[in-house]
Amino acid sequence: MAMNILTGTLMVAAGITAVAQELPSFFTTERSMEEMQNKQAVLDTSFGIIIIEFFPSVAPNHVGYFLQNSEEGIYSSTIFHQVFRHGIVIGGDPLTRDEDNRDRYGTGGLGVLRSEVSEKQHVRGSVSAVIIPGQPDSAGSQFFITIASQPALDGKHSVFGRVVEGIRVAERISEVEVDATGKTLERVELRSITIQDRPPPEPIPFVAETVEELASYQAVLETSFGEIVIAFRPELAPKHVRNFLRLAQVGVFDGMSFHRVVRGFMVQTGFLPTREEPLGESQERYIQPLQPEFSDTPHEMGTVSMARGDDPASATTSFFICTARSRALDGEYTVFGQVVDGMEVIRMIEDASSEGETPLERIDLVHVRLERQTYLSPGE
């Protein structure tokens, strides 16, 4: 867990030696609220894409200035010049285009905006303005992205946006090597910023399907030992089936492993910490605890059931497949599927060498593929 590393104003705490300057006339945006709402900035960095949405209702001039600078190419070919590991990343200084200006990194592009401090907090993903020490009305083109919450900055810096995609890109940027002042030794380039309209939200999958339609799907678990095919039981646990199909469709299960194997009992997978790469933000929003849907359906060989903690409503992604009759589980865990093909693969997983309940070698759940069975009524 990242520590809160900042106290006071950012530039004092970060040790940036900004040069106080005679302030010009402050920028006031001519853009209407309607023009600034529902806009996104797509930051093309050398580490990947970061997408920002704005808060024009609380910081209209900061948002207007950022939009103007982006459209005029002010940020193009600049760098993230200072970072604090898992804390913040700072960019937007036009002086950083030229490596000969290294001693002046962090001093450019300031003194343009009056403070627009609001109740917005510096939580993970917040986008806020850099200022000159002791001069709250001194922001400009420089901005920082918060990787871990920084409550000491609340009420001192103007939060004007938030990262909606790519916070892990920003987190990786925060991990580059730095010198004694926190300035990056590697040039992490901000190649360009493109302003676009916020796209409509993607519809949540598997919301409106009937029980009969849910039952027409099968999941093919592509493992390092072969394929396992699961048929669903939505008449028993419709919410669990919807959840599984949804997670499979957005790729949550891909890159996990079978982390627990108990011979003569079950094999288990779907545990998030076994995933080879972290989930993306668009995937994370689908992870939520499920209310139990217990039934009197027995846990027999090939039964697919949802794993949980002590709380009956704590199931999220992890599930298990029974390899034998397990009466102790009946009515205590939610049955939502049945293996219809691939029990020989499950036997291979069960027979793999293990230490206790942990396989000695990783058994991959490479991908979960959804297939739909189409049935034609007579005469069609």
N, C-alpha and C positions, 0 to 999 in steps of 0.2 A: 504494500500500500504506500503510495507516494506521500511524503510528509508535506505539510504546508510550509514552504520555504521562504515566503515573502512576507515582509512586514512593512507598514508604511506605504508610501507611493512606490510604484513599480521601479522607476528609474533610480530612486535612492537605494531601495533594497537590492536591486540588481547590480548596482555599482556602475551604471552607465554614466559616463561623464558628458552629459548633454551641455551644450553651450547656450547660456541664456542670451536672448537676442531681442532687439527692439521689435515689439509685436506690430505687424501690419494690421490693416483693417480686417476684422474677423469675417470669415466666410459665412454667408447666409444662403441657403439653398433656394433656388427658384422653382424647384420641383414641388408639385402638389403631393399631398399624402397619397392620393390615388395612384400617382405615377410611381411611388416608391414601394407601395404595398405589393406583396406577392411577387417580389423580385428575388432572384438568387444570383450569387456570384460563384462562378466555377473557377477555382484556383488550380491552374495546371502547374504542378511543382515537379521537380526532378525525382521526388519520392512517390508521386501519385496525385490523384485528384482529391481536392477538398471542396465541399460545397457549403456555402454560407447563406443563411436567410437573415433578414434584417428586422429591426425594431424601430421603424420610423416614428411611431407614436410617442416614443420616449426620447429619441435622439435623432430628430429629423436632419439636423445639419451634419452630424457625423455620417449618417447614411447617405445624404445627398453628396457629400464630399467624396466618400468612398466610391460611389457610383460614377461620379464625374472623373475621378482619377483613373478608375478602371477603364472607362470608355476612351480616355485620352492616352492610355498606354503608360501611365506614370509608373505602374508597378512592374511592367514587363522587364525581364532580365535583372530584377533585383534579387536579393537573397534573404533567407531567414538568418539574420546575422548574430542573434544571441538566443540561447536556449538554456533552460534549466530542466534537467532530466526528470521526466514525468511530472513537470510542474507547469511550465509555460514555454511557448515559442514566440519569438518577436520578429516581425518583418515590416516591410513597407518603406524603408529608408531609401530614397533615390540615390544616395551617395554610394550604396553598396554595389551599384553596377560596375564601379571601377575599383579593382583590388588595391590600387595605390592609395585609396582613401581609407584603408583599414583602420587607421588610428582615429578616424572621425566617424566610424560606423556608430549609429545610434543618435547622431546629432542632426541629421537632415530631415527636412520636410515637416518641421514642427512650427508652432506659433501661429496657427491659422484658425483654430476652433475654440469657441467658448465651451466651458464645461456643460455637459448635459447629464450629470449624475442623476440616477434614478434609483428606484427600489430593486432594479435588476441586480442579481447577485453573480459573483464570479464562480459559477459552477462549471463542471466539466463541459467543455465545448463552447463556453462563452467567448465572444469576440469583443475586445475592448480597446480603448485608445491609450497610447503612450503619451505621457506629459513630461514637461520640464520640471525638475524638482522645485517645489515651493510655488509653482505657477499653475494653478488648476485650469486656467483659461489658455492653455498652450498646446493643445493637441493638434494633430495634422494628419499626414499620410501614414505614420507609423501605427501599427496595431499589434495586439498580441492575442494568442489563442490559449485558453486555459485548458490544460490537460487534467489536472486535479484541482478540486475546489480551493480557492484562495480567499477566504473570508476577510483577511486583513486588507484586501484591496476594495472591498465593498464601500460605496459612498465616497470613493476617491478618484476612481477612473470611470469613464463613461462607457457602459456596456451598450453596444449598438447592433449586435447580431449574435448568431449562434451557429455552430457547425451542425448540419443535418446529415452530412455524409462525409466520411473521411477522417473522423477523429483519430482512428488508428494510424492514418498516414501522419497526422500531426504528432502523435505519440512517438512514432519512429523518428521523426525529425528531432524530437527532444532528446533522443539517445545518441546523437552524433557527438564526436569528441570536440571539446572546447578548450580554450586557453584559461588562464587564471581568472579572467574577468567574465567568463561565460560566453565569449565570442566564438563562433563556430570555426573550427579549423578546416572543415569541408564546406565547399560552396553548395549549399542546398538552394537551388535556384527556383524562384517564382517566375516561371516562363511567361505567363500571361494570365489575365483575369477576363473572363467573358461573362457579361450580364445576360441573364435569360429570365423569362417568366417562369414562375414556379409551376411545375407540371401538376396536373390533378393527381391526387393520391391513387396509388394502385389499389384496385379492389382486393379485399381480403379473400383469398381462395377458400372454397369449400364452406360457404356460408349458407347457401340456399338449397343445396341438394337434399332430396328426400332420402329416407332410409333405404328405399329400393335403389336409388341412384348411388348412394354410398357403397352399397353391397356389390355393385358391379365393378368396383375397383379391386385390383390386387397390387401388392407391393413386392417387387423383386429385390431382395437384398443381395447385392453384388459383393461378395467377400473374397478374401485372399485364398479361401479354400473352395470356392464355388458359389453357386446361386441358391438362395432360399426363397421360396414363393409363399407369401402370406395372403390368405383371404380374410376379409373383415367381417365382424359381427355387429353391425350398427344397431340391430334390434336389441342388443344387450347394452351397448355403451356408445350411443351416437356422438356424444361430445368427445370421447377419446378417439373414435375413428376419425372425426373431422380434424382433431388436433394432429394425429399422426399423418394424415394425408397432407395437411397444410405444411407441416415441418418437412416432410419429404419433398414436396414440390419446390420449396424455397432452398433446399440443399442443406438443411441443418444437420442431418445425419451423415452427410458425406465427409469422409476422412476421420471417422471415429474408429473405435476398436471394440472387440469383445474383451472387456476388462475383467470380467468375473466368470469363472467356470467352476461349477460344483458338480462333479461326476455323479450320475444317478439322480440328479435333481433339476438343474437348469443351466442355461448359458445366458449371459446378460450383456447388453450393449446399449448405446444411446446416451452414455454418460458424457456430459459436455467437456469435462477436463481431459478426456482422451482425444479430443479433436486435434488434428495436426495443425490447424490454423484457427485463430479466433473467429468467432462469428462476425459478420458485417452488421452495421447498424440496422439495415433493413430486415435482417434475420432475427436480431435480438428482440424486436418488438413482438414476435410471435411466441416468445418463451413466457409462459405463465402457468401458475399452479392450477391443477384440475380438481374439481370436486369429484369425489369418488362416485362410481357407478357400479357398485357391487351387485352381484347376482348369485344365483345358486348354481351357475354353470361350473362343473368340476374342472380342476386343473389336471389335465391329462397330458400324455405325451403329445407334443406339438402345439399345445395351448400357448397363445401369445398374451401376455398380461403386463400390466404397467407396474414398474417398480416405484417405491415411495419410501419416505422416511417414517418416523413414528406418527406424524400427523397424517391422518387419512387423506387430507386435501393437499399433500405436498408433492404429488406426481407432476413431472414436467416433461422430460424427454427420455429418460431411461426406461427400458423395457426388457423383459426376459422371455425366453422360450423354454417351456418345461420339457425335460427329457424322460420323465417318468410321472406316474400318478403322485400328486402332492396334496393330500387332503387338508393339511394344515393351512393351505393358502386359500381354500374355498371360502368365499364370502368376506375375505380380508383384502383381496387385491382385485383390480378391475380387469376382467377378461374382455379383450376386444378383437381377437383374431385367432386364426388357426393356420398352422403350416400345412399346405396342400402339396408341396413338392420341395425336396431338398433335405429331408431328414438325414440322409447319408452325410450331407455336409455338416449338419449339426453334430452328428456322431464324431466326425473328424475333429471338430472344434472341441468337443467334450473330451476326446482322447489325447489332445495335445498336452505336452509336458507342462506342468505348472508347479508353482511353489505356493502351497496352500490353495487359495482360490484364484491366484493371479497367474495367467499364462506366462511362461518364461520368454516366449517370443511373441511379438505383437501379431495379433490376428485382426486384419483390417476389415472394417466395414467401408468399402471403397465408395459405394454409391447406392442410393435407394431409388429404384426406377418404378414409376407408377404405370400400370397398364389397365385399360378398361375393357371389360368383356361386353360385347354387344350381342344382345339376344333379340331375335326376330320372332314376332308372334306368327302363328299359322296364317298363311296366305300372303305374307309380306315378301 
